[in-house]
Each structure stands twice: as structure tokens, then as C-alpha cells.
Amino acid sequence: MSAVVMGVDSSTQSCTVELRDVDSGVLRAQGRAAHPRTSPPVSEQHPDRWWAALAEASRQALAALDAPAEVVGVSVGAQCHGMVLTDAAGEVVRPAKLWNDTTSAPQARSMLDSRGAAWWANQVGLLPSAAITITKLAWLAEHESSSIARAHRLHVPHDWLTFRLTGEHVTDRSDASGTGYYSSDTGRWRPDLLEEFVGERDWAATLPHVLQPEEAAGRVTEEAAAALGIPAGAVVAPGGGDQHLAAQGVGLRPGDRAYSLGTSGVVIAHSGGPVHDVSGEIDGVADVTGHWLPLVCTLNATKVTDTVASLLAVDHATLGELALAAPVTPHRPVLAAFLDGERSPRLPHARGMLAGLTGDLTREQLALAAVEGVVLGLWRGARRIADFGVPGGGRSIVLGGGARSAAYRQVIADLSGTDTITVDAPEATARGAAVQAAALVHGETVADMTRRWEPGTVTTDHPRDDRAAGLVERYERLASLQADGTTF
């Protein structure tokens, strides 16, 4: 019987499982199951639904195998920052507050006022925002103190799924560095910050052990094996944040930029050292290889084009066709796409703004403004990363659901002025998790396994001349209108 590894992507919207040959990395089968829909500003899901979706997706994938195979390794990637509390019996205390729940914006502001941006950037690697875990815990302490009192263990989503798989309370440095109470520089938890901003207790006892990149989390328990339909005893890798494992899935190299287009938008780079951005736009987080992965995350990505497609009563493919057919004029409409507030820049209460409208506005122009509005936010992040000396000059890789859109790929090429590619990793996070699991099985480093399994190029889009002239400047002026807290 052949051997496969299981890579899991437990995202905001669904759980995807890939089964890949442990030696070649060839995709053998895939399964997928939906998660409950969320509606920010309050965005919550019960973790038990994640486990049910993982079990369903696992069994789908196993049933789709063309020949019997044994699962010898598992790794879980999941949405970052979500707050999961379990009690002494291991039961979930309350539904998880997700990364795109913005109700803790006041707590984030209080933390920033207390310590200052430079302190947070240098001590923790990122600034408090409504997205990150520590602010959600502070909100809970203020509004649901009984839930905090019951908490025996703290998890983020991938930690909790690994806990269900192995019974071990562990995490990895990539996801730990997005909590707000971990220093990615020193590799140490900061329970003192939880005590200061959430409340006095023995927080160190609630925190998971942080695994090194090639350290096993444990092995699949009998109970978990029965739920997923896989062998008990299969080794479980450290796992990681979804974007961090996606970087391994697409084979991110030093100098590359990866643009991830999903519910959120993310631009990612590889760095040999930590990045400290006092503006808070760059999260100076760790990666899954022992290095760093400076990234900029925007709250509004494909949901923006979903919304405009609905307004125009067209499907996604037609919206892309309209955008590519739009005339490119210097004063075309421009969108600051802050539909659900924004994380980068830090404008949690902002609203979207569309400017440059004229009486002859066309459907094509509106479609192009939607696509450009999303990409302009990410391109702003890419320029910010470059400002910190993170090497560039490599490939521009597009991943996530939005990578299927020719319009998104073309606009990224136009704004960046470089060729934009997609690679054979349509489920980049699940593929990256499989890379990590295979590295553990073979006793290799994650970096070496990433190079060995590097995916091939699928599409290439070349920049068109003079498409970005003046657009970035107009976008920056529009986006700055809410910088002082003014909303429209």
C-alpha cells in the first residue's frame, strides 16, 4: 500500500483536505466541507463545526483515492488569530471570535495608547488591532468574565484542531506570533501582557508549547482516527497559520512577493530577520521554516468583487471580463475598498469610498474600480514591505480563490510592473501543510521539502504600459480621507 500525507486548510469559509504522495508530492485526492457563514463586525464560529468539517473532508478525500493508501502524516493550517478557549475537561467554552470580528477595536486602541506603537512593534512584532487574539481576550474579560474564568487552555484555530488530533496543547511560531502575546524575535510567550490587559491569573499555564519547525506535535489518537477515517498513530506536524503554510505551498523564495486573494487579502514576503513596523501595517511574524514572513493583511478582498458582481447581476467570470474591457483613462473611478472597516491601514470603522464618478459611468468602469480597489490596498502593502529593506526583484505569485480571475492577475501585473504568475498550487495552504507533514516523515527541513516539491508555473500575465499612471496617487488621497477617524 502506498503512503500519503494529509494537508489541511481550515479557513474562514471551509475545510479543504489534500492527500499527497509522501515521496513525490503528487496530489492523490481532495475533499472539502463548508464552515458556517459569518457576518462582521461580529464574526464567530463554534470550533466543533471545524472538527465536523475536517472529518467530512477527510472521508471525502479518502473515498476519492484511486487506490488504497495509508495516511502517515498530517499537518493543519488554519485561519489565524481566532480566540478559542477550552476548560479543564477540554470542552470549548464559547464560540470562537474570528480574525474578522472587529468588536475589540476599543480594546486594541486602549492597548496602543497604553504602550505606544514603537513598543509593540519592537517587543511583539505587530501592533494591537481588532484582528489579533489578545484584543479579543480583553473584550471577553470586559463583557464575559465568566468565560475567561472557565478558560483552562488558550488556542488559536490550528492549535485547537491539532489538540483534537493529538490531545497535545501545542502551537508553532508562525501562529503564535499573530496572537499579540508572543515575541517573534525571542520566540517566547509574553504572559505579562495577558496579565496587564486581560486580567491577573497564571496565564503561562494556559499557553501551548511552541514547537520548532521540524518538531512533531504528537500522533493521531484512536478517537481522532475513528472520526477522520485514518490510522491511529500517524505523526502530526506542527501546522501553522494559513498564509504561512500557503507560502510553502507556492514555493515562496527570497525576493518573491505572494498576493493572496481570499476573504482577506494578504501580501507576503520572505525575510531572513524580523521586521518592526511602528505604523502597524506590516505584521512582523515568524514563518514555518525558522525565518520570518513580513505580511500585510487587508480585510477586504474577494468580498469586494463579490459585492459588485451582485450589484451588476453578473457572475465572477463576467465581472472579470467587464473589468478587462474597461477603458483605462487617467481619471477613471477609483475605489477605497474599506467595505468592512480596514486592518491595513488601521481604520476599523472606515467605509468604502468610490470617487471619480461621471454621468457616463459604465458597468465596465465599476467592475475595474472594484478589482483595482482590492489590488491597490495590497500594492500599498507591498511597497511598505519594500520600504523596510526586505529583498524584492523576484516573482509576483498570485494565490487564493481570486487567482482564478484573469482581471485580478492582470491588474497586479499592471500595478507592480512585473510579470505575475500562478503556480500549480490551487489550494496553497493545504499543499503547504502537506509539504510540512512530508518533511517530518522524511526527516528533512521544511525549506528543503518546499524546494523539492516546488510547483510549476501555470499562468503568466505581463504588465501593460501606463495602466497605473496617477492611479496610486489618487487612491492614496482617497484612502487618507478617513485617517483621522472620520467616516462617511
N, C-alpha and C positions, 0 to 999 in steps of 0.2 A: 504494500500500500504506500502511495506517495505521501509526502508531508507538506503541509501548508501552514502559513501563519495568518492570523486574523487581525486585520487593521480596522479599527472602529472610529467613526466620526459621529459623535453625539452633538449635533448642532442645535441651534435655536429651533429650527423647523422640523428636523427629522433625525433619525439614526441610520447611518449607512455602514454596512459591513462589507469588507472586501476579503476574499480568500486568495492568497497569492502563493505560488510555489516557493518553498523556503530557499531553494538554491537559485533559480533563475529570476524570480520576481514576476513571472508571467501571471496575469490575472486568471484565476480559475472560475470564480463565481462571485456574485454580488447579491446583497439583499438590502431592503430599505423599508422603514416603517416611520409613520408620521408622529410628531410630537404635537401637543395641544397648541393652538394658536395663541398669541399674546397680543396685547393692545396697550403699548406705552401710553401714558407715563407709568402706570402700574403694570409691571410685566413679571408674572410669576408662573411657575410650573411645579408640579409635585414630582420630586425625583423618582418616585415609584413608576411614573409614566415613562421615564427614561429607561428604566430597567425592563419594563414590559416591551418597549420598542426595540431594545437591544436583543432581547430573547426572540422576538418575532423576526427581526432582520437576520439574526444568526441562523435560524432554522430555514428561512428562505434561501440564504446563500448555500447552506449545506445541501438542500434539496436540488439546487441548480447545478451542483458539481457534475461534470461529465463522466467522472469515475470516482470511486471511493477515495477519500484522503483523510489523513489524521491531522487534526489541529495540534501543533506542537508549541505554538507561541501566540500570545495575544498582547495587543497594546491598544490603549484607549486615548484618543484625542477628543476634546470636548470644548464647548463654549467656555470662555474664560470668565473669571470674576464672580460668577454666581455664588450666592451665600446658601450653604447647606449646613444645617445643624442636626446632629443626632444625639439622642440621650444615652444613658448608661446601658440600655438594652440594645443599642444600635438602631433604634427606630427614628425616623425623620420627625423632627419637632414641628415643622411647619413647611408649607410650600417654599421653594427656593425663590429668592429675589434674583432676577437675571441681570446680566450686564446692561441691558437697555431699559431697566427700571430707573427712572430719574427722580424718584421721590426723595432720595437722600441728598439732593443738591444743597439744602441748607446746612446739613452736617458737613459736607465737603467744604463749603465756604468757611465754616467755623474752624475747621482743621487748618485750612490755608491761612486764615487770619492769625491763628494761634502760633504757628511756627514759621510761616513765610515760605515763599516759593523756592528760594535758593536752598533752604534747609531740606525740604522734602526732596528736591531734585538730587542733592548730593548724598543724603542719608539713605533714601529709599529707592531712588531712580525714577520715580514718577510722582506727579502731584495728585492730591486728592481730587476726585471727581465723583459724580453720582454713579459712574460705571463700576468703580472698584469696591472690593469687598469690605474694607474697613468702614467706609461710609455707610454701607447697608447695615453693618452691625451696630453702628452708632445710632442709626434711625431706629433699629429694633429695640435698643436699650431705652430709647426715649418713649416709644409707642407700645412696645410689647415686652416689658421687662420680665414677665413670666417665662417667655420663650428663651430669653438669654439665661435665666436661672436654670432651666432644664438642660441646657446645652452641655454635653459631655465631650463632644469632639466637634471641631470645625473642619469643613471640607469646602472645596470648590468642586464643580461638577465632575471633572475627570477623576479627582480623588475619590469621590463617593462611589463612582462606578467601579473603580479599582478595589475599593473596600468591599463592595458586593461580590466581586470576583474572588477575592483572596482572603477577606477577613482582616487584612492589614491596613492600618491607618498611615498611609504614606502619600507622598506627592513627589513632584520633580521641581527643579529650579525654575523652569520656564513658567509654569502656572503659579508657583509660589511668588514669583517676582511681580505678578499682577494683582496681588492682594492688598498692597499698601502697608503690610506689616512684616515685610521681608526685605532685606538689603541684598540686591543682586550683586553688589560689589564684594561683600564679605561672605555671602552665602549663609547668612544667619537670620533667624526669625527675630522680630522686634516685639516681643510681648509687652514691653514697656509702653508701646504706642496703643495697644489694646487697653491697657490699664488706664492710660491717660484719657482716651477718647471714648471708650465704651463702658468701662467700669472696673472696679477693683475685684480681682479674683486671681486664681492661679492659672493664667492663660497659657503658660508654657505646657501645662498638662493637656490642653485641648488641641494642640497643634500637631500636624502629622510630621513624621520623619521625612526629611528631604533626601531623595535618592540621587545618586550620581548618574550620569548618562547611560552607563552600561551596567547598572546595578539592578538586579531583579526585585520587583515589588513583592513577589511571592508566587504561589501556584494556585490554579483554579481549584476551588473547593468542590466537594461532592455535590453540595446543594446548587452551586452556580452551574456546574457541569450539567446537571439534570435540567435546569431551566434553559440553557443555551443549546443543549444537544451536542456538547463537545466533551472530550475526555477530561476527567479529573486529573490534576497533576500537571497540566500544560503550564509552562512558565509564562508569567505575566511581566511585561516590561514596565518601565517607569511611567510611560504615557506622557502626556503634556497638553499644553494649550493647542487649540485648533489651528491658529495661524502659525505657531511654532513648528508643528508637525507638517503643516502644508508646505513650509519652506523646504523640508526634507523631501516631501513628495514630489516637488517640481525640480529638485536638484539645484537649489539656490547656491550660487558660487559667490565668493568675494567680488564686489564690483557690480553685481546684478541688482536690479530692483524688481520686486514682485508686487503686482497690483491685484489685490483680492477683491472681487466684486460679489458680495452676497447681501444678506440683510444689512450688514455693516460693510463699510469699505475700509480696506487696510492697505497701506504701502509699507513694504518690509525691505530691510537691507541686512547684510551680514557685517558684523564688526568684530575685530579682534579684542576690543576693550569696551568698557561701559561708556554710555553717553549720558550726560547730565544736562537736561534742558529745563531751565528755570521758567520758561513760558508754559511748560506742561504739555506742549503739543506732541513731543516725542516721548513715548514710554521707553525708558532705557532698560528693557527687560532682558533676561537671560534666554538663551536658546536651548535646544535639546542635545547639543554636542559639546558643551563646555565653554562656549563663547557667548556672544551677545547678539541680540536681534532688535536693534532700534526700529520701532514701528510707530506709525501714526494711524490712528483709527478714527473714522468718521461714522456717525450714527446713521447717516442717510446714503444708501447706495441703490441697490436694485429696487427698493421700495419706491424710489422717486420715479423711475421709469414705469413701474407697475401702476402708479397713480396716474401718470399722464396717459399711459395706454388706455386705462379705464375711461378717462375723460374724453379721449378721442374715439372710444369704442372700437379699438383695434387690438390685435394680439401683439405679442412681443416682437415677432418677426416683422410684422408690418410697421410697427413703430420704428424699428431699426432702418427699414427701407425708407421711411419718410425722413428720418434724420439724415441719412446719407444723400438724399435728394435735395436737401435744403440749400438754397443759395447762400454762399458764405460772403456776407457783406460786413464791412468794418463795424457797423452799429447794429448788428443783429441782436435779438433779445438775449439776455444773459440771466441765468438763474443762480441765486444763492440758495442751495437746496437744503435748508435747515428745517425740514418738514416736522421733525420730532425733537426740536432742540438740536444742539450740536455738542460734540465732545472735543473736537479739534477743528476750529478754535473752541475754547471753553465757554460756550453760550447755551447752557441747559434750557433756558426759557425762550430761545430765539424761534423765529418762524421763517418759513421760506419767503423769498422775495424775488419777483420777476420784474426786470426793468428793460427798457428799450422797446416797449410796445408801440406799434403804429397802427393806423387804420387798415393797412393792408396785411396785417399779421396772417400767416398761413399755418396750416397744420404741420407742414414740414419744419417751419421755423420753431414751433413749440416743441416738436419732437427733438430737434437738435439741441435746443436750450436745456431740455431735461438731461440728455446724455452728457452734454458739456458741463452742466452744473455739478453732476456727480464727479466727473473726472477732474474738474478744476479744484475741488476740495482735496482730492488725492495728490494732484500735481503740486499743490501748495505744500502738502506734507513731504513730498519727495525733495522739493527744494530746501525745506527746513532740515532734513536729514543731511543733505549735501553741505549745508552751512556748518555742520559740526565735524567736517573733515572725513566723514565716512566714505571710503573709496567708491567711485562710480565708474562709468565707462563700459560696464558690462551689458548684459542683456536686459530688456524690459519684458518680463513674463507676466501674462495675464492669467488669472485662475479664478475659480469660483463659478457660480451659475452665470454671471454676467459675461464670462469669457466666451460663451456661445454666441454673443452678439457681435456681428461684424462692425456695428456702429461704435460700440464701446472700444473695441480693439483699434479701430481707425482713429478715433478721437485721442486715445492715449498716444498713438504714434505721432499724431499731428502736434500735440502739446509738448511731448518730450523731445520731439525732433529726432527720434531714433526708431529703428525697426522694433516692432512689437511682435512677440511670438506667443503662441500657446504650445504646450508640450503634452505628451501622451500621459496625462495625469488628471483626467476629468474630476476625479474625487481625490484631490490632493491630500487632504488631511488623513483620510483612510489609508491612502497609499503610503504617506509618511509614517503612520503608525505601524504599518506592515514592515517598512524598512527598519524601524526601531526593534520590532519583535524579532526579525530575522538576524539583526546584528547580535542580539542577546543569545539566540540559539547557536549561532556560529562562533561566538566569542570574538567578534570584530567590533571596531568602533562604529558608532552611528555615522560618522563622517565618511569612513571608508565604504560602508554599505551603501550610503547615498550615492557615492561616485560609481560603485559597481552596478547599481540599478538605475543610473541616470536615464530619464525618459527622453525619447526622441522628439524633435520638433514636428508639430502638426500643421500650424499655420504661421505665416509671416505677413505682417502689414507694414508698408513703407510710409513714412510721413509725406504729406502733401505740402507744397510750398505755400507760405503766407497764410496758413489757416489760423494761426494763433496770434497774429499781429494785433496788438491792442486789447485782446480779449482778457488776458490775465490781469492787466491793469484795471479794466472796467469791473471785473469780478471782485478784485481786492477792494475797490471803492464801495461797491455794493455790500459786500460781506461785512465791512467795517461799520456800517450804519447801526448795528446793534451791539457794538463792542462795549458801550457804556451801560448796557442793561436795558436800553430802550427796545420795546417790542412793537410790532405793527400788526 
